[in-house]
Amino acid sequence: MSQVGTPVSNGLFLTAMAPFAESSRLTSVESSPCSSSNKLRKLVVEKIRRDRINSSIEQLRTLLHRGQMCGQQQQRLSKLEKADILELAVSFLQKETNADVSPTYYQGCSQCLQETLRPLSLHAPLQSAEQQEIKRFYVHQKTALSRSMSSEQHARSAAKRSTSRSSSPRSQGSLWRPW
C-alpha cells in the first residue's frame, strides 16, 4: 500500500483532496429550505405581533381623544409617544379601580332584589338555604353601603375643612372662579 500525500507526524499523511471547511458545511445546513421557512415564519409572526400592538395603541389614543379635553390637550395627545399613551391608560384604569361605588348603586341592587323576590315568593316559598343566601347578601350590601357612606361623609368633611380654610382669607377680596 503506497501512502500518497505529505507526512505530518506519527506516520499520518495528508492526502491531496479538495479543500474542505467546516464553516461551509454549517452554512449549507442553515440555508436548508426548512430553516429559511422558519426564519420567514418568525419574521411574519413578529410583524403581526407588532401590528397588533400598534393597532391597540392607536385605539387607546382615539379613546383618549374622545375624552373631554380642550384643544391644547388634544394637540398634546396626538404627539404622545406609545409609552405615554400606555401610561395614561394605566393611570386611568388605576383611578377607575380605586373609585368608590356610590351608595345608590348598593341601594339599587337591594331594591332590584326585593322587586324580584316579591313575585317569586308568591308562587313558591323560599327554601331555608335560599333565605340564608339572601340574608347574607343583604348583610353584605348593608356593610358595603355603610362603608361607602362613611368614606363619602369623610371626604365631604375634609373638602369642607379645606374650603373653609382657603375661603377665609379670600373673604376680604374678590372670589376667584375658574370660569
Backbone torsions as a table, in degrees:
resi	resn	phi	psi	omega
1	MET	NA	122.6	-179.1
2	SER	-95.1	139.6	-179.3
3	GLN	-99.6	121.5	-178.0
4	VAL	-107.9	137.2	177.0
5	GLY	129.6	-169.5	180.0
6	THR	-103.1	134.5	179.5
7	PRO	-70.1	139.4	179.1
8	VAL	-106.9	-79.3	176.7
9	SER	-158.1	159.1	178.7
10	ASN	52.3	32.9	176.0
11	GLY	79.2	10.4	178.3
12	LEU	-89.4	145.5	-179.5
13	PHE	-125.0	140.8	172.0
14	LEU	-89.0	126.9	-179.8
15	THR	-90.8	155.6	-179.7
16	ALA	-82.1	101.1	179.1
17	MET	-128.0	173.2	176.3
18	ALA	-65.7	147.2	-179.7
19	PRO	-61.6	143.4	-176.5
20	PHE	-132.8	131.9	178.2
21	ALA	-126.1	136.7	179.1
22	GLU	-63.1	-36.4	-176.7
23	SER	-65.1	-31.1	179.9
24	SER	-68.6	-32.5	178.0
25	ARG	-69.8	-39.2	179.9
26	LEU	-65.6	-42.3	-179.1
27	THR	-69.1	-31.2	178.4
28	SER	-69.3	-32.2	177.5
29	VAL	-71.8	-39.9	-178.9
30	GLU	-68.9	-30.5	-177.9
31	SER	-91.0	19.4	176.7
32	SER	-68.2	159.7	-176.6
33	PRO	-59.9	-33.4	-178.5
34	CYS	-67.2	-46.0	-177.3
35	SER	-69.1	-35.2	178.6
36	SER	-69.0	-35.9	177.0
37	SER	-69.9	-33.3	175.7
38	ASN	-65.0	-41.2	178.2
39	LYS	-62.6	-43.9	179.0
40	LEU	-63.5	-41.6	179.7
41	ARG	-63.2	-42.4	178.3
42	LYS	-62.0	-41.8	179.0
43	LEU	-63.9	-41.5	-179.9
44	VAL	-66.5	-43.6	179.5
45	VAL	-62.9	-41.1	178.7
46	GLU	-64.8	-40.5	178.3
47	LYS	-64.8	-41.9	178.1
48	ILE	-62.7	-41.7	179.3
49	ARG	-62.9	-45.6	178.5
50	ARG	-63.5	-39.0	177.7
51	ASP	-63.0	-40.5	177.9
52	ARG	-63.8	-43.0	179.2
53	ILE	-62.5	-48.1	-179.4
54	ASN	-63.3	-38.3	178.3
55	SER	-64.2	-42.7	179.4
56	SER	-65.4	-39.1	178.6
57	ILE	-66.6	-38.8	176.4
58	GLU	-64.6	-38.2	176.8
59	GLN	-64.1	-40.5	175.8
60	LEU	-61.7	-41.5	179.7
61	ARG	-61.0	-44.3	-179.9
62	THR	-67.9	-35.3	176.6
63	LEU	-65.2	-38.6	177.6
64	LEU	-68.9	-33.4	176.5
65	HIS	-63.9	-35.7	-177.8
66	ARG	-71.2	-18.3	179.1
67	GLY	-62.5	169.5	-177.7
68	GLN	-81.7	91.8	179.7
69	MET	-130.0	149.0	178.1
70	CYS	-81.9	177.0	-173.2
71	GLY	-58.9	-44.5	-178.7
72	GLN	-63.1	-42.1	-179.1
73	GLN	-66.2	-35.6	178.6
74	GLN	-68.0	-36.5	177.4
75	GLN	-65.3	-41.1	177.7
76	ARG	-65.1	-36.5	-178.1
77	LEU	-65.5	-36.3	180.0
78	SER	-70.0	-20.3	-179.5
79	LYS	-96.3	2.3	-177.6
80	LEU	-68.8	148.5	174.6
81	GLU	-82.1	169.4	-178.7
82	LYS	-60.4	-42.0	-179.2
83	ALA	-63.2	-38.7	178.8
84	ASP	-64.6	-41.0	179.3
85	ILE	-63.6	-42.8	178.8
86	LEU	-64.3	-39.8	178.1
87	GLU	-63.6	-41.9	177.5
88	LEU	-61.9	-41.7	179.8
89	ALA	-65.1	-41.5	179.2
90	VAL	-64.6	-44.4	-179.7
91	SER	-64.9	-38.2	177.2
92	PHE	-62.4	-45.9	-179.6
93	LEU	-65.6	-35.5	176.7
94	GLN	-65.2	-40.8	177.8
95	LYS	-63.8	-40.5	-179.3
96	GLU	-65.2	-39.9	-178.8
97	THR	-74.4	-27.1	180.0
98	ASN	-86.5	-11.3	-177.9
99	ALA	-68.5	138.1	177.9
100	ASP	-75.6	146.3	176.2
101	VAL	-82.0	137.3	-177.2
102	SER	-70.2	152.8	179.3
103	PRO	-61.7	-29.0	-179.9
104	THR	-65.0	-26.5	176.6
105	TYR	-62.7	-48.8	-179.7
106	TYR	-66.2	-39.3	177.9
107	GLN	-64.0	-38.9	177.8
108	GLY	-64.2	-39.9	177.6
109	CYS	-63.2	-44.0	179.8
110	SER	-63.9	-44.0	-179.9
111	GLN	-63.7	-40.8	179.0
112	CYS	-63.0	-42.1	178.8
113	LEU	-64.3	-42.8	179.3
114	GLN	-62.2	-44.8	-179.6
115	GLU	-66.2	-29.7	178.0
116	THR	-76.1	-37.7	-176.2
117	LEU	-75.6	-28.2	-178.7
118	ARG	-55.1	-57.5	-179.4
119	PRO	-66.8	-32.3	180.0
120	LEU	-67.4	-39.8	-178.2
121	SER	-71.3	-21.9	176.8
122	LEU	-70.2	-34.7	-175.5
123	HIS	-91.5	-33.6	-179.4
124	ALA	-144.7	127.2	178.8
125	PRO	-66.6	147.3	-178.9
126	LEU	-76.9	142.4	175.3
127	GLN	-76.1	162.9	-177.8
128	SER	-64.5	-37.7	178.8
129	ALA	-64.3	-38.6	178.4
130	GLU	-66.6	-40.8	178.5
131	GLN	-63.0	-39.4	179.0
132	GLN	-66.0	-40.0	178.0
133	GLU	-63.8	-41.8	178.9
134	ILE	-65.3	-41.3	178.9
135	LYS	-63.2	-42.9	179.1
136	ARG	-63.2	-38.5	177.6
137	PHE	-62.9	-44.8	179.5
138	TYR	-62.6	-42.1	179.1
139	VAL	-62.2	-43.8	178.4
140	HIS	-61.8	-42.6	179.8
141	GLN	-64.0	-41.6	-179.2
142	LYS	-65.8	-43.3	179.7
143	THR	-66.3	-39.7	178.2
144	ALA	-65.8	-39.7	179.1
145	LEU	-65.5	-44.0	-179.4
146	SER	-66.5	-38.4	176.5
147	ARG	-63.3	-42.3	-179.5
148	SER	-66.1	-42.1	179.4
149	MET	-64.8	-43.5	-178.0
150	SER	-66.9	-39.2	178.2
151	SER	-68.5	-35.1	177.9
152	GLU	-67.4	-42.7	178.5
153	GLN	-65.6	-38.5	178.0
154	HIS	-62.9	-42.0	179.2
155	ALA	-66.1	-39.8	178.6
156	ARG	-64.6	-43.9	-178.9
157	SER	-66.4	-36.9	176.9
158	ALA	-66.0	-38.9	178.5
159	ALA	-66.9	-38.9	178.5
160	LYS	-64.8	-41.5	179.4
161	ARG	-63.1	-42.8	-178.6
162	SER	-69.5	-35.9	178.7
163	THR	-72.8	-34.8	179.6
164	SER	-69.0	-35.8	177.4
165	ARG	-68.4	-42.7	-176.2
166	SER	-79.0	-23.9	-177.2
167	SER	-85.4	-22.6	-177.8
168	SER	-64.3	-43.3	177.0
169	PRO	-70.2	-26.0	-177.9
170	ARG	-83.5	-11.2	-176.9
171	SER	-62.1	-25.3	179.4
172	GLN	-76.5	-36.3	-177.8
173	GLY	-99.4	-166.8	179.4
174	SER	-76.8	152.9	-178.6
175	LEU	-85.3	128.2	179.6
176	TRP	-81.2	132.7	177.5
177	ARG	-127.1	139.4	-176.6
178	PRO	-72.5	-13.2	-178.3
179	TRP	-100.2	NA	NA
